[in-house]
């Protein structure tokens, strides 16, 4: 059944947040040679209940078949369409320190729908250096670059200072999605979505299980 | 009301996973000068429904007061106790590349309950170098170090190859919690908890909202 994008408007962010996990688990099952996946198998891989998975996916139409489960290739295609990752989004990385360099060199983005096309820093010692095939650009040129290349996604890998100012500027030139590694609290500008990656949050989940 | 650790056994991982988010939001409200937080305020910060937050927290006893909400200092203390972060856990970082170096230099772990005490690599060019006050150790010495220092938590910041073998070895010498940055699927050894940090999962959540 084709997906009606119109009905998705009201879908809670928490459900949207689980779709990439389903996609990753399906990729794994596909690599392992499977053609169909049951909600139970997906649930076991992801530690999410089968009922929750069926409920989440049913928001997007009838994606599975009773008794057979989900056809993996089909569901991967549908999820990529829902998540807009049936194309490759150009991204910029801000900050050419350890983390930014690692992200610029990371080769795992492209087959998930993303590509780092430029990296920026404020430090004259870093500007002009090559990282992962990209030459570090001056952060003063960032807004022009974003506007000229219609970039929508930025990864923030800088220390806390000035991050808020930078985000406000980025929002003005067209960035609407930010993946933030900076350990800060951000006032999100209108029309911008921010995801935070915070290793301490994951560590605290792990330490719960430590005796 | 004191927390009875005995009643926590059955709490789903998905709830445990939200507790660090509550803790981070409470820290923010505290820094902003608040003494009490309602489930509605927490929910607004976290994009989680107030009802969900009240339901999650009620699993751990009566932590809030009707009409007043949660006393921030008290709830921070209780959550740290539940998550076992009322002490500082020693961690090792495996891999002294861009990401591992960044993690070894990161100063944000300590007041969240964690501390990087050693970093390991297999590359002779990296072994012996200083990163964030730590000298990179030979990965061949890792298992001895873990056993001698009773380390329970490891952060994996290495490429995909050999990761599975490494994890199996770590499990044998006492590591029970792994924060994994490697883009791989892992067969989790018995008694080990793994959390994955995968930027593509966050990016796909963001791209859903891109027109």
Interface residues (C-beta under 8 A of the other chain):
Chain A: X13 X14 X16 X17 X19 X20 X21 X23 X24 X28 X47 X48 X82 X83 X84 X85 X89 X91 X97 X98 X99 X101 X102 X103 X105 X106 X108 X109 X112 X113 X114 X152 X153 X155 X176 X177 X178 X179 X183 X185 X193 X195 X197 X198 X199 X200 X201 X202 X203 X204 X205 X206 X207 X208 X209 X210
Chain B: X13 X14 X16 X17 X19 X20 X21 X23 X24 X28 X47 X48 X82 X83 X84 X85 X89 X91 X97 X98 X99 X101 X102 X103 X105 X106 X108 X109 X112 X113 X114 X152 X153 X155 X176 X177 X178 X179 X183 X185 X193 X195 X197 X198 X199 X200 X201 X202 X203 X204 X205 X206 X207 X208 X209 X210
